[in-house]
Structure formats: structure tokens, C-alpha cells
Amino acid sequence: MRKKLLLLGLVVVMVFTLIGCGSASQGAPASQQNEAASGGTAGTPEFTWRFQMVHNPGQPEFELYSQACEDIYKASGGRLKIEPYPGGALASSTESFLACSEGAFEMTTSWPVYLKGMEYVFVAAGDGEPMSMAWEDKMVWMYEGGGWEQMQKGFDKFNLHMISFGMQTANVMMATQPFRSFAEMKGKKFRTSCPEVAEAEGIAPVALPLEEVFTAFSGGTVDMAEFGTLYYNVGLGITDVADYGIYPDFWNCSNVETTVVNKDAWNKLPEDLQILVQNTFRAYAIRTTTILEYESAKTMKEFVEKGQMKFIRLPDEDMARARATMYEITKEYAETKGELTKETYQKLDEFYSIYYPYREVSAWWGKGLTANEAAGFEVKSYLED
């Protein structure tokens, strides 16, 4: 046991050292700093994996995970080569988990909500129902409250081993009108993947795949649309045709994306390479989360200064009502979505009962303050008056 702990400690140090070396500029995507693995490795790799992501070149997640693959190749002395592929290259993004489970490729990163029709636990445990946790709280749930274990129980049904997860941070609603409450949205069409709260508030949810979101929103087929963080929406082009960004995200808060490996491929790796792969991807997954948050902040600053978009925050009373509504819906889901989902909701209730009273007392001192008050000096507010 002492040897295993020593080995794990050395690997963790090595992984974070590699991340520091591989990212000379913390603000730039890893692809801008990467060079192909070369010196220090020799011969044919003992293991070669194909790794399909849901992301594409140019997106920060794709660049960071590609850097992780290079680091593993170097740190393993060339024993393990993981070849990254963009979304749709080997299988459609919606089918990548199933393709990986069947051995079409060894590894994939995607949103487990794509499996909700076969196992709803992925939504309950991690992928973000309406009115679920903030991303910081969900990190605690996933690592300490049982979220990881519940997700793995779901992946066990698909011959997949989960090695890491990242999260979309605060998502934004794009709109061409300044909606300031649920009441003002009543009867309007809203592109969303999570319709429960919208339906309860009289908003008309519309389900559209990613490739149709821009056309539907820009053409007026829908009045509002959501698909990820503000920074992510820049890449989709939606920010070019939106006048308002509306927070907080009440639809699928802090949705988790997971990196999984086909269990047959995973079990063939020796223990030292398993440790290397898992800890490298866990380390990089943290930055796929933080980069979305900070890049969204910089994007908001730019849009406000240019007058390109205005930003609105919905009232707390709407959120409290929506949370109460969603809890009643999850009680129904606990009885209709299978035993694993029911078990997960029970664990979530226990987590909330322990954690939220603590957070009420221990919340960061700046909670509830204005931007000026939190900074301690005058800063420009991004909120529309």
C-alpha cells in the first residue's frame, strides 16, 4: 500500500508539472503551445487508443485534452499513444458512448445526457437538471457526495470506465428582447434541452439539435435559445444575433461532460499507466471548467464595453418558485425513472440536507454584494439597469 501511495504521489506531481510546462500562457488554448511528442520516446507504442471528443479543433476543451494525450505519451516513455479525434469523426456525437462501449474506439469525452433515454441516472447525478447545483457545489457532490459513484454505476451498464469529468459553468439564455422575469417570457418559444421549468412557467420549450440552433434563433423561429456558456456561444455565432444575455441558468445547470474508456481496453493497461491516464485527465478536466468561466467573463466585459449585448439577471423569487416546482418533478422521476435514479435522488437529498445549511453559514463573504463592494474599488457593472 505504501508503494502504491508513493507511486500515486509521484504521478500526480509529474502530471501537474507537465501541465505547467505545457501551458506557458494560462490564458491561451493548449494547441497554441503544443509540439508533437518526439524526443525521449522510441519504438512502437505498446498501446494505441483512439479518442473521440464531442468538441472540435479550436475549442478549448479539444486543445486541452489533446495536450493531455501528448503528455501521457511523453510521460509513459512512448508506451501509450492516445490519438484524439474531433466530434463525429468516428461516430456521431450522440452515439459516441455506445460506439465506445462496443469497442469501435477506446475512449470518448461527451455529455452523458445523450444516454438518458436508456439510463436517467446520468441526468440526475451529473448532467444538470433544471434548478440543480452551481458548478462549484457540483464539484463537491461529484467527488465527495456520491455523484461519481452513481455515474459509474450507470456506465457499468455500458462497459465503460469513467476517468474524469469537466463542467459547463454558468450557461446563458440568448434573447432579442429584454425579458426580466418568467412572466414576461410566458408564451414565448425557448430552445432548451431541459423543458420542465419552462413548461411549468408557461414558456414554450422547443427541442433543437446544435446544428439548428443558430438558424432557428436568427430566423425568429424561437424567441430565446440556450446552448452552453457565453464563451461557447461565441463559437456558435449566436452572440452575433442576440441583443440580450439572461442569467441565471435555470435549465440544465452545471452540466457534466465525462471522459470514459472502454472497460476491455482499460483492463489491459498496467496499473502505472491507468494511474497516469486517470490523473492526467482529471487535472486537465479542471481547467476545461475554469477556462470556460473566465473566458465568459472576459467576453461579457468586451460585449458590454462595445455595446454589443446587454445582460439581465432574473429575480430571486422566480428562482425559489422554480426550485420548489422542480423538486416535486424529481420526486415523480424517482418513482418512474428506475431504481438507480431513485437511489441517486435519495443521495442528493442527503447531500442537500448536509451541504446547503453549511453553505448558508459558510458562504463566501462577497455573496450578495455588488461588484464594487466585492472588488473593494469601483468596477463597471455588467448588469443592465
SENU-310126 format. One line per 10 residues: number of its first residue (from 0); for each residue x, y, z of C-alpha. Coordinates in steps of 0.5 Angstrom, whole numbers. Layout:
REM SENU-310126
NUM> X Y Z  ...
//
This chain:
REM SENU-310126
0> 0 0 0  6 5 2  9 3 -5  2 5 -9  1 11 -5  8 13 -6  7 12 -14  1 16 -14  4 22 -11  10 22 -16
10> 5 21 -22  1 27 -19  7 31 -18  9 29 -25  2 31 -28  2 38 -25  9 39 -27  7 37 -34  1 42 -35  6 48 -32
20> 11 46 -38  5 45 -43  2 52 -42  7 57 -42  1 62 -42  -5 60 -38  -10 65 -42  -9 61 -49  -11 54 -51  -6 49 -51
30> -6 48 -58  -2 55 -59  4 52 -54  4 44 -56  9 41 -60  8 34 -63  12 29 -58  18 27 -60  25 27 -56  25 22 -51
40> 21 17 -54  23 11 -58  20 5 -61  13 3 -63  8 4 -57  5 -2 -53  -2 1 -53  -5 6 -58  -12 9 -57  -17 12 -61
50> -20 18 -57  -26 22 -60  -29 28 -57  -35 32 -57  -31 38 -58  -27 41 -65  -21 44 -66  -20 51 -64  -25 50 -58  -21 50 -51
60> -23 43 -49  -21 40 -55  -14 43 -55  -13 42 -47  -15 34 -48  -10 34 -54  -5 37 -50  -6 31 -44  -6 26 -50  1 29 -51
70> 3 29 -44  1 22 -43  5 20 -49  12 23 -46  11 21 -39  10 14 -41  16 14 -45  12 12 -51  9 6 -48  2 9 -49
80> -1 13 -55  -8 17 -55  -10 19 -62  -15 25 -61  -21 26 -66  -26 31 -66  -33 30 -65  -37 26 -71  -30 23 -74  -31 16 -72
90> -38 16 -69  -44 21 -69  -43 25 -62  -50 23 -60  -47 16 -61  -40 16 -58  -42 13 -52  -45 7 -55  -39 6 -60  -34 7 -55
100> -38 1 -50  -38 -3 -56  -30 -2 -58  -31 2 -64  -26 6 -61  -22 6 -54  -24 13 -51  -29 19 -51  -31 25 -48  -38 27 -49
110> -44 29 -45  -48 23 -42  -55 27 -43  -54 23 -49  -56 16 -45  -61 19 -41  -66 15 -45  -63 9 -43  -61 11 -36  -63 17 -33
120> -58 17 -27  -54 21 -32  -58 27 -31  -60 26 -24  -53 25 -22  -49 30 -26  -51 33 -33  -55 38 -30  -63 38 -29  -66 45 -28
130> -65 48 -22  -59 44 -20  -53 46 -17  -48 51 -18  -41 49 -21  -37 49 -15  -42 46 -11  -43 40 -16  -35 39 -16  -36 38 -8
140> -42 33 -10  -39 29 -15  -32 28 -11  -35 28 -4  -42 27 -4  -43 20 -8  -44 23 -15  -38 20 -18  -40 13 -16  -47 14 -18
150> -45 16 -25  -40 10 -25  -46 5 -23  -49 8 -30  -43 7 -34  -42 0 -31  -48 -2 -36  -45 0 -42  -38 -3 -41  -35 4 -39
160> -30 6 -34  -30 14 -32  -24 17 -31  -25 25 -31  -31 30 -31  -31 37 -33  -37 42 -33  -40 48 -37  -40 53 -32  -46 59 -32
170> -50 58 -38  -53 64 -41  -60 65 -45  -59 69 -51  -65 73 -53  -67 79 -57  -72 82 -52  -70 84 -45  -74 79 -41  -74 81 -34
180> -78 75 -31  -81 69 -32  -88 73 -33  -85 77 -39  -83 70 -42  -90 67 -42  -92 64 -49  -85 65 -52  -81 60 -55  -75 58 -52
190> -70 53 -55  -68 49 -49  -65 41 -47  -69 42 -41  -76 44 -41  -79 42 -34  -79 49 -31  -80 53 -38  -87 49 -38  -89 50 -31
200> -88 57 -32  -92 58 -39  -86 58 -43  -86 54 -50  -80 50 -50  -77 48 -57  -72 42 -57  -67 43 -63  -60 40 -64  -54 44 -64
210> -53 45 -72  -60 48 -72  -60 53 -66  -57 59 -70  -62 58 -76  -68 58 -71  -66 64 -67  -63 68 -72  -69 67 -76  -74 68 -71
220> -77 61 -70  -75 61 -63  -75 68 -58  -70 65 -54  -64 60 -54  -59 57 -49  -53 52 -51  -47 53 -46  -43 59 -43  -43 66 -46
230> -36 64 -49  -38 57 -52  -44 61 -55  -39 66 -59  -36 60 -63  -43 58 -65  -45 65 -67  -51 66 -63  -48 72 -60  -47 76 -66
240> -55 76 -67  -57 77 -60  -58 83 -56  -59 80 -49  -56 75 -45  -60 73 -39  -58 70 -32  -58 65 -28  -59 59 -32  -65 55 -29
250> -65 50 -35  -59 45 -34  -54 48 -29  -47 46 -29  -48 40 -34  -42 35 -33  -38 32 -39  -35 26 -38  -29 22 -40  -29 15 -41
260> -25 9 -43  -28 2 -46  -27 -3 -40  -24 -8 -44  -18 -3 -46  -18 0 -39  -17 -7 -36  -11 -9 -41  -7 -3 -38  -2 -4 -33
270> -3 0 -26  2 5 -27  -1 7 -34  -8 7 -31  -6 12 -26  -2 16 -31  -8 17 -35  -13 18 -30  -9 23 -26  -7 27 -32
280> -14 27 -35  -17 29 -28  -12 35 -28  -14 38 -35  -21 37 -34  -21 42 -28  -18 47 -33  -23 46 -38  -28 48 -33  -24 54 -31
290> -23 57 -38  -30 57 -40  -32 61 -33  -26 66 -34  -27 67 -42  -34 68 -41  -32 74 -36  -28 77 -41  -33 76 -47  -38 79 -42
300> -33 85 -41  -32 86 -48  -39 86 -50  -41 91 -45  -36 96 -47  -37 95 -54  -45 96 -53  -46 89 -57  -50 86 -52  -54 88 -45
310> -54 83 -39  -60 82 -35  -61 77 -28  -68 74 -27  -71 76 -20  -69 71 -14  -77 70 -13  -77 67 -19  -72 62 -18  -74 60 -11
320> -81 58 -14  -78 54 -20  -73 50 -15  -80 48 -11  -83 46 -17  -77 42 -20  -76 39 -13  -84 36 -14  -82 34 -21  -76 30 -19
330> -80 26 -13  -84 24 -19  -78 22 -23  -75 18 -17  -81 13 -18  -81 13 -25  -74 13 -28  -71 7 -25  -68 4 -18  -61 7 -20
340> -64 14 -21  -69 13 -14  -62 12 -10  -59 18 -13  -64 22 -11  -64 20 -4  -57 21 -4  -58 28 -7  -63 30 -1  -58 27 4
350> -52 32 1  -57 38 0  -59 37 8  -52 37 10  -49 42 5  -54 47 4  -55 49 11  -47 49 12  -46 54 5  -52 58 8
360> -47 60 14  -40 59 11  -42 63 4  -36 67 1  -36 74 5  -38 77 -2  -44 74 -3  -50 79 -4  -45 85 -5  -45 89 -11
370> -39 88 -16  -36 95 -13  -37 92 -6  -34 85 -7  -28 88 -11  -26 94 -6  -26 99 -11  -30 102 -17  -31 97 -23  -36 97 -28
380> -42 93 -27  -44 89 -33  -52 89 -31  -57 92 -35  -61 98 -31
//
